[in-house]
């Protein structure tokens, strides 16, 4: 039973080739057949894991890729940039075309989007920060104050001013983009504006509220569309595999994942 699937954002599999004839590359070994067509995986001795589970996962993924590519072709999703003889790259493009077609054809209602938003509100938080800054006539003075404060000190309220609370993306140009380097309370950066030098400190990170649904709607739809498409894609691969004749060459897999001498 197929247990491992490739999705659109998964890392590329090691090079393989498949088609009606045996691969000619001596480094490529046929490890399975789908409806009589050979499924081959090229060995990558530097990067590929060679445990039995890892090898079986690679075979499952190659079979899934082959089935998805065949289904994409059946549906007429073959594009001009994937023409030519069978190859891993061609099958990957066809697999991705099948996934994209399933994703883009989904119809999502407003109620579904709002329900998904409520379940995933934490994804749409907008952190807010307060900054404290102090002005100096010379860079050397600003650097000296930064050293004096050290890791545990804080800029005094006397002789300084506060910016915020504000979303990081909504901070004024008087502290941006340098303020983007501040990620923890107490961190500081020295910058220059208008002929003066400023020591800017991240004073506080405030509890944040999620973006309202209207502002997050595009991201909510993208998230739900991707989740639904993945589920449909995996179900389709299960269906295709159940209807296909898949024969795995266990001897070939054993050669790819030899047992340690102590276990033989």
Secondary structure, DSSP 8 states (H G I E B T S, - for coil): -------TTS-------EESS----TTEEEEEEETTEEEEEE--TTT---SHHHHHHHHHHHHHHHHHHHHHHHTT---GGG-SS--HHHHHHHHHHHHHHHHHT----HHHHHHHHHHTGGGGB--EEEEEEEEESSHHHHHHHHHHHTTT----STTEEEEEEEEGGG--TTTTTGGGG--STT-EEEEEETTEEEEEEEEEEE---B--HHHHHHHHHHHHHHHHHHHHHHHHHHHHHHHS-EEE-HHHHHHHS---GGG-
